[in-house]
Every structure is written in C-alpha cells, then in structure tokens.
Amino acid sequence: RIPDGWTITLTDLSGGMLHDARQNFGEHADRFKYRVVDIQDVPYDDHQYDAVLANFMLYHVPDRQTALTNIRRILKPGGILHSVTLGDKHMWEFAELVRQVVPRYQFNADVLPFRVENAVSELSNTFGTITPIPFDCDLFD
C-alpha cells in the first residue's frame, strides 16, 4: 500500500529489531532502508524527511529533549512527527484480571517518563502545535 516513489528508512537502536522487520516484510523487504540509529545522535542531514514515526519508543529514550530536537532538525519545513505512546490506564483491565489470580502483580504505565498524559506538553516545547488523536483501546465496553 506504500505509493511508488516513496523512500522509507526504518531505524532502531537494535539491529535485531531491524533484522526482524526485514524478515517480516518478506518479498517487500527491499522497498525499505534499514539503519541502526540512536535517536539521541541522529546521523542525518537537516530537513531531509517529510515525516517521522516514533511508535512506542520515546519513553525508552534517556535524553528525550535531544531526541525531539534531532527529529525536528531532520524534518523538512512542514514535516510531521507521528508519535504513539502508552497512557496511565494502559492495559488496566488486563492488569485487574491478572491481579485476581496473582494479587501482587503490578503494571503501572503511569511510571513511564513519556506517556499520553504528558506528551502534548513535552512535544509542544519542540514542535509547537500538537494534535492528540486518542485511541480507545478498552477491552470491555
């Protein structure tokens, strides 16, 4: 579904994750470039990319401000960052079910340093206007 003419570079700090991505793409693997990159030390020139996707990873980055500054730097003017992260109530229903069997089980997304609840304020320091798009992922209605 990716239009012809698009150049997509997949980056990760883990070469193993890139290897798995290449394997998962199968016959389409050659449509992508694969690079091991630390988001805190991005080797790309300024204003090179139309979009950057940062899915479920910014909460792993020790120096997030440096990472965000790098993303801003490599985006073309008018470029877009799409970031997906967890929220305080991530998988709370699952955690409650597990706690019924294992009372000491703990999973608290609210300890993550970058999450839905603080993403807008953190991103707006570097990117200005942020448009959050909530995703309803409750297990039960």
DSSP file (Angstrom, degrees, kcal/mol; ACC not computed):
  #  RESIDUE AA STRUCTURE BP1 BP2  ACC     N-H-->O    O-->H-N    N-H-->O    O-->H-N    TCO  KAPPA ALPHA  PHI   PSI    X-CA   Y-CA   Z-CA
    1    1 A R              0   0    0      0, 0.0     0, 0.0     0, 0.0     0, 0.0   0.000 360.0 360.0 360.0  -1.2    0.0    0.0    0.0
    2    2 A I        -     0   0    0      1,-0.1     3,-0.1     4,-0.0     4,-0.0  -0.692 360.0-114.7 -82.3 126.6    3.0    2.3    0.0
    3    3 A P    >   -     0   0    0      0, 0.0     3,-1.4     0, 0.0    -1,-0.1  -0.233  32.5-100.4 -60.8 146.8    3.0    4.5   -3.1
    4    4 A D  T 3  S+     0   0    0      1,-0.2     3,-0.1     3,-0.0     0, 0.0  -0.347 107.6  37.6 -60.7 146.8    5.7    4.1   -5.6
    5    5 A G  T 3  S+     0   0    0      1,-0.3     2,-0.2    -3,-0.1    -1,-0.2   0.253  83.5 126.8  93.8 -13.6    8.4    6.7   -5.3
    6    6 A W    <   -     0   0    0     -3,-1.4     2,-0.5    -4,-0.0    -1,-0.3  -0.573  47.5-152.2 -77.5 141.1    8.4    6.8   -1.5
    7    7 A T        -     0   0    0     -2,-0.2     2,-0.5    -3,-0.1    25,-0.1  -0.974  15.6-173.4-112.1 121.8   11.7    6.4    0.3
    8    8 A I  E     -a   32   0A   0     23,-0.6    25,-2.6    -2,-0.5     2,-0.6  -0.967   9.5-166.5-123.0 126.1   11.3    4.9    3.7
    9    9 A T  E     -a   33   0A   0     -2,-0.5     2,-0.5    23,-0.2    25,-0.2  -0.952   8.4-156.3-111.4 120.1   14.1    4.4    6.2
   10   10 A L  E     -a   34   0A   0     23,-3.3    25,-2.6    -2,-0.6     2,-0.3  -0.842  17.2-175.4 -95.2 127.5   13.4    2.2    9.2
   11   11 A T  E     +a   35   0A   0     -2,-0.5     2,-0.3    23,-0.2    25,-0.2  -0.919  12.2 158.8-124.5 150.8   15.6    2.9   12.1
   12   12 A D  E     -a   36   0A   0     23,-1.4    25,-1.5    -2,-0.3     6,-0.1  -0.964  46.0-124.9-159.8 154.7   16.1    1.3   15.5
   13   13 A L  S    S+     0   0    0     -2,-0.3     2,-0.6    23,-0.2    25,-0.1   0.724  98.6  72.1 -71.0 -21.6   18.7    1.2   18.2
   14   14 A S     >  -     0   0    0      1,-0.2     4,-1.6    23,-0.1     5,-0.1  -0.857  63.0-163.2-103.8 118.5   18.5   -2.6   17.9
   15   15 A G  H  > S+     0   0    0     -2,-0.6     4,-2.4     1,-0.2    -1,-0.2   0.835  95.0  60.0 -62.2 -31.8   20.0   -4.3   14.8
   16   16 A G  H  > S+     0   0    0      2,-0.2     4,-2.5     1,-0.2    -1,-0.2   0.889 102.0  51.1 -63.8 -39.6   17.9   -7.3   15.9
   17   17 A M  H  > S+     0   0    0      2,-0.2     4,-2.3     1,-0.2    -1,-0.2   0.897 111.0  48.7 -64.6 -38.9   14.7   -5.4   15.6
   18   18 A L  H  X S+     0   0    0     -4,-1.6     4,-2.6     2,-0.2    -2,-0.2   0.893 109.5  52.2 -67.5 -38.6   15.7   -4.2   12.1
   19   19 A H  H  X S+     0   0    0     -4,-2.4     4,-2.3     2,-0.2    -2,-0.2   0.934 110.6  48.0 -59.8 -46.3   16.6   -7.8   11.1
   20   20 A D  H  X S+     0   0    0     -4,-2.5     4,-2.7     2,-0.2    -2,-0.2   0.894 110.2  52.1 -62.6 -40.1   13.1   -9.0   12.3
   21   21 A A  H  X S+     0   0    0     -4,-2.3     4,-1.8     2,-0.2    -2,-0.2   0.942 109.4  49.3 -61.4 -46.6   11.4   -6.1   10.4
   22   22 A R  H  X S+     0   0    0     -4,-2.6     4,-0.7     1,-0.2    -2,-0.2   0.919 112.4  48.1 -58.2 -44.5   13.3   -7.1    7.2
   23   23 A Q  H >< S+     0   0    0     -4,-2.3     3,-1.0     1,-0.2    -1,-0.2   0.909 109.9  52.5 -61.9 -43.1   12.2  -10.8    7.7
   24   24 A N  H 3< S+     0   0    0     -4,-2.7    -1,-0.2     1,-0.2    -2,-0.2   0.796 103.0  57.8 -66.9 -28.2    8.6   -9.8    8.4
   25   25 A F  H >< S+     0   0    0     -4,-1.8     3,-2.4     1,-0.2    -1,-0.2   0.666  83.5 177.5 -77.2 -14.7    8.4   -7.7    5.2
   26   26 A G  G X<  +     0   0    0     -3,-1.0     3,-1.9    -4,-0.7     4,-0.2  -0.222  67.8   6.4  54.8-126.6    9.3  -10.8    3.1
   27   27 A E  G 3  S+     0   0    0      1,-0.3     3,-0.3     2,-0.1    -1,-0.3   0.642 133.1  56.1 -66.0 -14.4    9.3  -10.1   -0.6
   28   28 A H  G X  S+     0   0    0     -3,-2.4     3,-2.1     1,-0.2    -1,-0.3   0.401  75.1 103.3 -95.6   1.6    8.8   -6.4    0.1
   29   29 A A  G X  S+     0   0    0     -3,-1.9     3,-1.5     1,-0.3    -1,-0.2   0.802  71.4  62.2 -56.8 -33.3   11.8   -6.0    2.3
   30   30 A D  G 3  S+     0   0    0     -3,-0.3    -1,-0.3     1,-0.3    -2,-0.1   0.537  85.1  76.2 -75.2  -4.2   13.9   -4.3   -0.4
   31   31 A R  G <  S+     0   0    0     -3,-2.1   -23,-0.6   -24,-0.0     2,-0.3   0.587  95.0  60.3 -77.2  -8.9   11.5   -1.4   -0.5
   32   32 A F  E <  S-a    8   0A   0     -3,-1.5     2,-0.4    -4,-0.2   -23,-0.2  -0.834  73.7-134.8-121.0 154.0   13.0   -0.1    2.7
   33   33 A K  E     -a    9   0A   0    -25,-2.6   -23,-3.3    -2,-0.3     2,-0.5  -0.842  22.1-152.5 -98.4 146.4   16.3    1.1    4.0
   34   34 A Y  E     +a   10   0A   0     -2,-0.4     2,-0.4   -25,-0.2   -23,-0.2  -0.984  19.0 170.8-125.1 123.9   17.3   -0.3    7.4
   35   35 A R  E     -a   11   0A   0    -25,-2.6   -23,-1.4    -2,-0.5     2,-0.7  -0.996  33.6-132.6-137.6 133.8   19.7    1.7    9.7
   36   36 A V  E     +a   12   0A   0     -2,-0.4     2,-0.4   -25,-0.2   -23,-0.2  -0.762  44.0 166.4 -79.1 119.0   20.8    1.3   13.3
   37   37 A V        -     0   0    0    -25,-1.5     2,-0.7    -2,-0.7     5,-0.1  -1.000  38.2-140.8-140.9 136.0   20.4    4.8   14.8
   38   38 A D    >   -     0   0    0      3,-0.5     3,-3.0    -2,-0.4    -2,-0.0  -0.887  19.0-144.1 -91.6 118.6   20.4    6.2   18.3
   39   39 A I  T 3  S+     0   0    0     -2,-0.7     3,-0.4     1,-0.3    31,-0.2   0.685 100.0  61.5 -59.4 -17.7   17.7    8.9   18.2
   40   40 A Q  T 3  S+     0   0    0      1,-0.2    -1,-0.3    30,-0.1    28,-0.0   0.526 114.9  32.1 -84.6  -6.0   19.9   10.9   20.6
   41   41 A D  S <  S-     0   0    0     -3,-3.0    -3,-0.5    26,-0.0    -1,-0.2  -0.498  80.1-175.8-148.6  69.2   22.6   11.1   17.9
   42   42 A V        -     0   0    0     -3,-0.4    -3,-0.1     1,-0.1    -5,-0.1  -0.562  15.2-157.2 -78.9 125.4   20.9   11.1   14.5
   43   43 A P        +     0   0    0      0, 0.0     2,-0.2     0, 0.0    -1,-0.1   0.281  56.1 109.1 -86.6  12.3   23.4   11.0   11.6
   44   44 A Y  S    S-     0   0    0      1,-0.1     3,-0.1     0, 0.0    -2,-0.1  -0.584  71.1-107.2 -94.9 152.4   21.1   12.5    9.0
   45   45 A D    >   -     0   0    0     -2,-0.2     3,-0.6     1,-0.1    -1,-0.1  -0.228  47.6 -83.2 -68.3 161.8   21.3   16.0    7.4
   46   46 A D  T 3  S+     0   0    0      1,-0.2    28,-0.3     2,-0.1    -1,-0.1  -0.291 106.1  10.2 -63.5 148.2   18.8   18.7    8.3
   47   47 A H  T 3  S+     0   0    0     26,-2.9    28,-0.2    28,-0.4    -1,-0.2   0.858  84.7 129.6  53.8  48.7   15.4   18.9    6.7
   48   48 A Q    <   +     0   0    0     26,-1.8     2,-0.4    -3,-0.6    27,-0.2   0.691  52.4  61.2-103.3 -24.0   15.6   15.5    5.0
   49   49 A Y  E     -b   75   0B   0     25,-2.9    27,-3.3     1,-0.1    30,-0.1  -0.853  53.6-156.7-119.9 142.8   12.3   13.8    5.9
   50   50 A D  E    S+     0   0B   0     -2,-0.4    30,-2.2     1,-0.2     2,-0.3   0.794  86.1   9.1 -77.9 -31.0    8.6   14.6    5.3
   51   51 A A  E     -b   80   0B   0     28,-0.2     2,-0.4     2,-0.0    -1,-0.2  -0.996  57.6-158.5-151.0 150.0    7.6   12.5    8.3
   52   52 A V  E     -b   81   0B   0     28,-2.3    30,-2.8    -2,-0.3     2,-0.5  -1.000  11.1-155.3-128.9 132.1    9.0   10.7   11.3
   53   53 A L  E     -b   82   0B   0     -2,-0.4     2,-0.4    28,-0.2    30,-0.2  -0.932  11.4-179.8-107.0 128.0    7.1    7.9   13.1
   54   54 A A  E     -b   83   0B   0     28,-3.1    30,-1.7    -2,-0.5     2,-0.6  -0.779  13.2-179.3-127.0  85.6    8.1    7.3   16.8
   55   55 A N  E     -b   84   0B   0     -2,-0.4    30,-0.2     1,-0.2    28,-0.1  -0.780  63.5 -27.4 -98.6 120.7    5.9    4.5   17.9
   56   56 A F  S    S+     0   0    0     28,-2.8    -1,-0.2    -2,-0.6    29,-0.1   0.872 115.9  91.3  49.8  47.6    6.1    3.2   21.5
   57   57 A M    >>  +     0   0    0     27,-0.5     3,-2.2    -3,-0.4     4,-0.5   0.572  52.0  81.2-139.7 -25.0    9.7    4.3   21.9
   58   58 A L  G >4 S+     0   0    0     26,-0.3     3,-0.9     1,-0.3    57,-0.1   0.794  88.1  62.8 -63.7 -25.8   10.1    7.8   23.3
   59   59 A Y  G 34 S+     0   0    0      1,-0.2    -1,-0.3    55,-0.2    55,-0.1   0.617 100.4  55.5 -73.5  -8.3    9.5    6.5   26.8
   60   60 A H  G <4 S+     0   0    0     -3,-2.2    -1,-0.2    52,-0.1    -2,-0.2   0.608  84.7 100.6 -90.7 -14.6   12.7    4.4   26.4
   61   61 A V    X<  -     0   0    0     -3,-0.9     3,-0.5    -4,-0.5     6,-0.0  -0.598  58.3-157.9 -83.6 120.6   14.9    7.4   25.5
   62   62 A P  T 3  S+     0   0    0      0, 0.0     2,-0.7     0, 0.0     3,-0.2   0.918  91.7  35.7 -62.8 -44.3   17.1    8.8   28.3
   63   63 A D  T 3> S+     0   0    0      1,-0.2     4,-1.8     2,-0.1     3,-0.3  -0.710  70.7 167.6-111.5  79.9   17.6   12.3   26.8
   64   64 A R  H <> S+     0   0    0     -2,-0.7     4,-3.0    -3,-0.5     5,-0.2   0.844  72.0  59.0 -64.0 -35.9   14.2   12.8   25.2
   65   65 A Q  H  > S+     0   0    0      1,-0.2     4,-2.3     2,-0.2    -1,-0.2   0.907 106.9  47.5 -63.3 -39.8   14.8   16.5   24.6
   66   66 A T  H  > S+     0   0    0     -3,-0.3     4,-2.2     2,-0.2    -1,-0.2   0.913 112.5  50.5 -63.9 -41.9   17.9   15.8   22.5
   67   67 A A  H  X S+     0   0    0     -4,-1.8     4,-2.3     2,-0.2    -2,-0.2   0.935 111.6  46.7 -60.6 -47.3   15.8   13.1   20.6
   68   68 A L  H  X S+     0   0    0     -4,-3.0     4,-2.6     1,-0.2    -1,-0.2   0.883 110.6  52.6 -64.9 -38.5   13.0   15.5   19.9
   69   69 A T  H  X S+     0   0    0     -4,-2.3     4,-2.2    -5,-0.2    -1,-0.2   0.898 109.5  49.9 -63.2 -40.1   15.4   18.2   18.8
   70   70 A N  H  X S+     0   0    0     -4,-2.2     4,-2.2     2,-0.2    -2,-0.2   0.912 110.3  49.6 -63.8 -42.8   17.0   15.7   16.4
   71   71 A I  H  X S+     0   0    0     -4,-2.3     4,-1.3     1,-0.2    -2,-0.2   0.942 111.7  48.3 -61.6 -46.6   13.6   14.8   15.0
   72   72 A R  H  < S+     0   0    0     -4,-2.6     3,-0.3     1,-0.2    -1,-0.2   0.907 111.1  52.6 -58.2 -42.6   12.7   18.5   14.5
   73   73 A R  H  < S+     0   0    0     -4,-2.2   -26,-2.9     1,-0.2    -1,-0.2   0.882 110.8  44.4 -63.6 -41.6   16.1   19.0   12.8
   74   74 A I  H  < S+     0   0    0     -4,-2.2   -25,-2.9   -28,-0.3   -26,-1.8   0.643  94.3  95.8 -84.0 -12.2   15.7   16.2   10.2
   75   75 A L  E  < S-b   49   0B   0     -4,-1.3   -28,-0.4    -3,-0.3   -25,-0.2  -0.563  78.5-121.1 -76.1 139.4   12.1   17.1    9.4
   76   76 A K  E >   -     0   0B   0    -27,-3.3     3,-3.0    -2,-0.2   -28,-0.1  -0.352  49.1 -76.2 -65.9 157.3   11.5   19.3    6.3
   77   77 A P  E 3  S+     0   0B   0      0, 0.0    -1,-0.2     0, 0.0     3,-0.1  -0.406 129.1  20.4 -54.8 129.5    9.6   22.5    7.0
   78   78 A G  E 3  S+     0   0B   0      1,-0.3    -2,-0.1    -3,-0.1   -28,-0.0   0.421  95.7 146.0  85.2  -1.2    6.0   21.4    7.4
   79   79 A G  E <   -     0   0B   0     -3,-3.0     2,-0.4    -7,-0.1    -1,-0.3  -0.207  40.8-129.8 -66.6 162.2    7.1   17.9    8.2
   80   80 A I  E     -b   51   0B   0    -30,-2.2   -28,-2.3    -3,-0.1     2,-0.5  -0.931  10.0-153.7-123.9 136.7    5.1   15.8   10.6
   81   81 A L  E     -b   52   0B   0     -2,-0.4     2,-0.6   -30,-0.2   -28,-0.2  -0.942  10.7-166.7-101.9 126.6    6.0   13.8   13.7
   82   82 A H  E     +b   53   0B   0    -30,-2.8   -28,-3.1    -2,-0.5     2,-0.4  -0.972  13.4 178.9-110.3 118.2    3.6   10.9   14.5
   83   83 A S  E     -b   54   0B   0     -2,-0.6     2,-0.4   -30,-0.2   -28,-0.2  -0.975  12.2-167.4-124.3 134.6    4.2    9.6   17.9
   84   84 A V  E     +b   55   0B   0    -30,-1.7   -28,-2.8    -2,-0.4   -27,-0.5  -0.965  18.8 159.8-119.0 136.2    2.3    6.8   19.7
   85   85 A T        -     0   0    0     -2,-0.4     2,-0.1   -30,-0.2    30,-0.1  -0.899  37.0 -93.0-146.1 174.9    2.7    6.1   23.4
   86   86 A L        -     0   0    0     28,-0.4    30,-2.7    -2,-0.3     2,-0.3  -0.463  32.2-140.7 -88.5 162.3    1.0    4.5   26.3
   87   87 A G    >   -     0   0    0     28,-0.2     3,-2.4    29,-0.2    22,-0.2  -0.758  32.5 -95.9-118.7 169.9   -1.3    6.1   28.8
   88   88 A D  T 3  S+     0   0    0      1,-0.3    21,-0.5    -2,-0.3    22,-0.5   0.782 124.7  47.8 -54.3 -29.8   -1.8    5.8   32.6
   89   89 A K  T >  S+     0   0    0     20,-0.1     3,-2.1    19,-0.1     4,-0.3   0.175  77.7 149.5-100.6  19.0   -4.6    3.3   32.1
   90   90 A H  T <  S-     0   0    0     -3,-2.4    19,-0.3     1,-0.3    20,-0.1  -0.329  81.4 -14.4 -56.3 122.6   -2.7    1.1   29.5
   91   91 A M  T 3> S+     0   0    0     46,-0.2     4,-2.6    -2,-0.1    -1,-0.3   0.731  87.3 147.7  57.0  27.7   -4.0   -2.4   29.9
   92   92 A W  H <>  +     0   0    0     -3,-2.1     4,-2.2     1,-0.2     5,-0.1   0.862  69.6  53.5 -61.5 -34.4   -5.6   -1.7   33.2
   93   93 A E  H  > S+     0   0    0     -4,-0.3     4,-2.1     2,-0.2    -1,-0.2   0.918 110.0  47.0 -67.0 -41.6   -8.4   -4.2   32.5
   94   94 A F  H  > S+     0   0    0      1,-0.2     4,-2.6     2,-0.2     5,-0.2   0.932 111.1  52.1 -62.4 -45.4   -5.8   -6.9   31.9
   95   95 A A  H  X S+     0   0    0     -4,-2.6     4,-2.4     1,-0.2    -2,-0.2   0.887 108.7  51.0 -59.3 -39.9   -3.9   -6.0   35.0
   96   96 A E  H  X S+     0   0    0     -4,-2.2     4,-1.0     2,-0.2    -1,-0.2   0.904 110.0  49.3 -65.3 -41.0   -7.1   -6.2   37.1
   97   97 A L  H >X S+     0   0    0     -4,-2.1     4,-0.6     1,-0.2     3,-0.5   0.923 112.5  47.3 -63.4 -43.9   -7.8   -9.7   35.7
   98   98 A V  H >X S+     0   0    0     -4,-2.6     4,-3.5     1,-0.2     3,-1.4   0.899 105.8  59.2 -64.8 -40.0   -4.3  -10.9   36.4
   99   99 A R  H 3< S+     0   0    0     -4,-2.4    -1,-0.2     1,-0.3    -2,-0.2   0.765  95.2  64.2 -62.0 -24.4   -4.4   -9.4   39.9
  100  100 A Q  H << S+     0   0    0     -4,-1.0    -1,-0.3    -3,-0.5    -2,-0.2   0.815 116.9  28.5 -66.5 -28.3   -7.4  -11.6   40.6
  101  101 A V  H << S+     0   0    0     -3,-1.4    -2,-0.2    -4,-0.6    -1,-0.2   0.801 135.7  29.1 -98.0 -39.4   -5.1  -14.6   40.2
  102  102 A V    ><  -     0   0    0     -4,-3.5     3,-2.4     1,-0.1    -1,-0.2  -0.806  69.7-170.9-124.7  87.4   -1.8  -13.1   41.3
  103  103 A P  T 3  S+     0   0    0      0, 0.0    -1,-0.1     0, 0.0    -4,-0.1   0.742  83.1  56.3 -55.2 -27.8   -2.6  -10.3   43.8
  104  104 A R  T 3  S+     0   0    0      2,-0.1    -5,-0.1    -5,-0.0     2,-0.0   0.523  77.4 124.4 -84.4  -3.5    1.0   -9.0   43.9
  105  105 A Y    <   -     0   0    0     -3,-2.4     2,-0.4    -7,-0.1    -6,-0.1  -0.312  40.3-172.4 -59.1 133.8    1.1   -8.4   40.1
  106  106 A Q        +     0   0    0      2,-0.0     2,-0.3    -7,-0.0    -2,-0.1  -0.997  21.7 159.0-132.5 131.7    1.9   -4.7   39.2
  107  107 A F        +     0   0    0     -2,-0.4     2,-0.6   -15,-0.0     3,-0.1  -0.837  10.6 172.9-145.6 112.5    1.9   -2.9   35.9
  108  108 A N    >   -     0   0    0     -2,-0.3     3,-1.4     1,-0.1     4,-0.1  -0.914  16.5-174.9-124.7 104.8    1.7    0.9   36.2
  109  109 A A  G >  S+     0   0    0     -2,-0.6     3,-2.1   -21,-0.5   -21,-0.1   0.705  77.9  80.8 -67.7 -18.0    2.1    2.8   32.9
  110  110 A D  G 3  S+     0   0    0    -22,-0.5    -1,-0.3     1,-0.3   -22,-0.1   0.571  82.4  63.4 -69.5  -5.0    2.0    6.0   35.0
  111  111 A V  G <  S+     0   0    0     -3,-1.4    -1,-0.3   -23,-0.1    -2,-0.2   0.546  77.2 107.9 -90.7  -8.2    5.7    5.5   35.9
  112  112 A L  S <  S-     0   0    0     -3,-2.1     3,-0.1     1,-0.1   -52,-0.1  -0.466  70.7-137.6 -68.5 139.6    6.7    5.8   32.2
  113  113 A P  S    S+     0   0    0      0, 0.0     2,-0.5     0, 0.0    -1,-0.1   0.743  91.7  39.0 -74.0 -22.0    8.5    9.2   31.6
  114  114 A F  S    S+     0   0    0    -55,-0.1   -28,-0.4   -27,-0.0     2,-0.3  -0.968  79.1 137.5-130.2 115.8    6.7    9.9   28.3
  115  115 A R    >>  -     0   0    0     -2,-0.5     3,-1.6   -30,-0.1     4,-1.6  -0.899  66.7 -83.0-149.5 174.3    3.0    8.9   28.1
  116  116 A V  H 3> S+     0   0    0    -30,-2.7     4,-0.6    -2,-0.3     3,-0.3   0.858 121.3  59.4 -49.7 -42.0   -0.3   10.2   26.8
  117  117 A E  H 34 S+     0   0    0      1,-0.2    -1,-0.3   -31,-0.2     4,-0.1   0.717 121.4  21.8 -68.8 -21.6   -0.8   12.4   29.9
  118  118 A N  H <> S+     0   0    0     -3,-1.6     4,-2.1     2,-0.1    -1,-0.2   0.389  96.8  95.9-122.4   2.1    2.3   14.4   29.4
  119  119 A A  H  X S+     0   0    0     -4,-1.6     4,-3.2    -3,-0.3     5,-0.3   0.907  82.2  51.8 -63.1 -44.9    3.1   14.0   25.7
  120  120 A V  H  X S+     0   0    0     -4,-0.6     4,-2.5     1,-0.2    -1,-0.2   0.943 112.9  44.3 -61.0 -48.0    1.4   17.2   24.5
  121  121 A S  H  > S+     0   0    0      1,-0.2     4,-0.7     2,-0.2    -1,-0.2   0.901 117.3  45.9 -64.9 -38.5    3.2   19.4   26.9
  122  122 A E  H  < S+     0   0    0     -4,-2.1     3,-0.4     1,-0.2     4,-0.4   0.915 116.9  43.0 -70.8 -42.5    6.6   17.7   26.3
  123  123 A L  H >X S+     0   0    0     -4,-3.2     4,-2.9     1,-0.2     3,-1.4   0.858 104.5  63.8 -71.9 -34.9    6.2   17.7   22.5
  124  124 A S  H 3X S+     0   0    0     -4,-2.5     4,-1.4    -5,-0.3    -1,-0.2   0.753  90.5  67.4 -65.6 -22.5    4.9   21.3   22.2
  125  125 A N  H 3< S+     0   0    0     -4,-0.7    -1,-0.3    -3,-0.4    -2,-0.2   0.836 118.6  22.1 -62.4 -31.1    8.2   22.6   23.6
  126  126 A T  H <4 S+     0   0    0     -3,-1.4    -2,-0.2    -4,-0.4    -1,-0.2   0.749 135.0  32.9-105.2 -32.3    9.9   21.5   20.4
  127  127 A F  H  < S-     0   0    0     -4,-2.9     2,-0.6     1,-0.3    -3,-0.2   0.474  84.1-146.9-112.0  -3.9    7.1   21.2   17.8
  128  128 A G  S  < S+     0   0    0     -4,-1.4    -1,-0.3    -5,-0.3     2,-0.3  -0.624  73.2  41.4  77.4-119.6    4.6   23.9   18.7
  129  129 A T        -     0   0    0     -2,-0.6     2,-0.4     2,-0.0    -9,-0.0  -0.466  69.4-169.2 -72.5 128.7    1.0   22.9   17.9
  130  130 A I        -     0   0    0     -2,-0.3   -10,-0.0     2,-0.0    -6,-0.0  -0.961  10.9-158.4-119.3 134.8    0.3   19.3   18.8
  131  131 A T        -     0   0    0     -2,-0.4     2,-0.2     2,-0.0    -2,-0.0  -0.876  13.5-154.8-113.9  98.4   -2.9   17.4   17.7
  132  132 A P        -     0   0    0      0, 0.0    -2,-0.0     0, 0.0   -16,-0.0  -0.496   4.5-162.9 -72.2 140.7   -3.6   14.5   20.0
  133  133 A I        -     0   0    0     -2,-0.2    -2,-0.0     2,-0.0     2,-0.0  -0.903  15.2-145.2-122.6  99.3   -5.6   11.7   18.5
  134  134 A P        -     0   0    0      0, 0.0     2,-0.5     0, 0.0     0, 0.0  -0.324   6.3-154.0 -67.4 147.1   -7.0    9.5   21.2
  135  135 A F        -     0   0    0     -2,-0.0     2,-0.7     2,-0.0    -2,-0.0  -0.972   9.1-142.8-123.6 115.2   -7.3    5.8   20.6
  136  136 A D        +     0   0    0     -2,-0.5     0, 0.0     1,-0.1     0, 0.0  -0.669  32.0 161.1 -79.9 113.1   -9.9    3.9   22.5
  137  137 A C        +     0   0    0     -2,-0.7   -46,-0.2     3,-0.0    -1,-0.1  -0.039  13.5 147.8-126.8  32.3   -8.4    0.5   23.3
  138  138 A D        -     0   0    0      1,-0.1     3,-0.1   -48,-0.0   -48,-0.0  -0.407  43.7-144.1 -65.6 143.7  -10.5   -0.7   26.2
  139  139 A L  S    S+     0   0    0      1,-0.1     2,-0.4    -2,-0.1    -1,-0.1   0.841  86.4  36.9 -74.1 -34.2  -11.0   -4.5   26.3
  140  140 A F              0   0    0      1,-0.1    -1,-0.1    -3,-0.0   -47,-0.0  -0.914 360.0 360.0-121.6 144.8  -14.6   -4.1   27.6
  141  141 A D              0   0    0     -2,-0.4    -1,-0.1    -3,-0.1    -3,-0.0   0.451 360.0 360.0 -85.5 360.0  -17.2   -1.6   26.7
